[in-house]
Amino acid sequence: MSITLFFLSLQSSSEDINPKGNNSYQKVTGEDPEGDRDHWDKIFSQRKYVFGKEPAQFLKDNVGKLPLGFALDIAMGEGRNAVYLAKKGFHVDGVDISEMALKKGKLLARENHVTINTISADLNHYVIKPESYDVILDFYYLQRNLVPQIKKGLKKGGVVIFENYTVEQLKNTQAQQLPKDYLLEKDEMKELFKDLKILLYRETNDGKSALASLIAQKP
């Protein structure tokens, strides 16, 4: 997967989440997709759900703003957000490089008596189907060159819901530090989606997580 798999490490205190060793650069940039896949399959192979089973709070708080229909969860992981939307009546596709994560997503869906469609793919090469989704969600996965595809993938009136870390994270001395290149600049997310109708945008920093959160609609 791409560089922002590194962001996933922020969601857990486990040191095993962090890419390590001489090959760690490849594992967080997507230059070695097979190594990347093996790395994350190993992480997700543990019995517990590494990032929990509950959806991201921003999604939970704003699900009412999303048009019911077909949704795409980018970098789905173990499926917490995809399953949540499925429970709300959405038809959900979830894409991720880790087969193990996708399997756990299906298990979580079964546990909640819903169905999700999983897609095994490296997002550096995955192509989002144009005008196919009412909702595209992206949580803690920053691949800037995917943004045009996200816009094209939305149907007219479709909505993107996006949350990611900002450079303010570098000021949080008690939180995990990330390379600046992996973080959004101030107002960058809003600029990336300026041609959409911004329904909600905010940047927050509680001392632990500095986040940019956006909901925008395709005209």
Buried (B, 14 or more C-beta within 10 A) or exposed (E): BBBBBBBBBBBBEEEEBBBEEEBBEBBBBBBBBEBBBBBBBEBBEEEEBBBEBEBBEBBEEBBEEBBEBBBBBBBBBBBBBBBBBBBBEBBBBBBBBBBBBBBBBBBBBEEBEBEBBBEBBBBBEBEBEEEBBBBBBBBBBBBEEBBEBBBBBBBEEBBBBBBBBBBBBBEBEEBBEBEEEBBBEEEBBBEBBEEBEEBEBEBEBEEEBBBBBBBBBBE
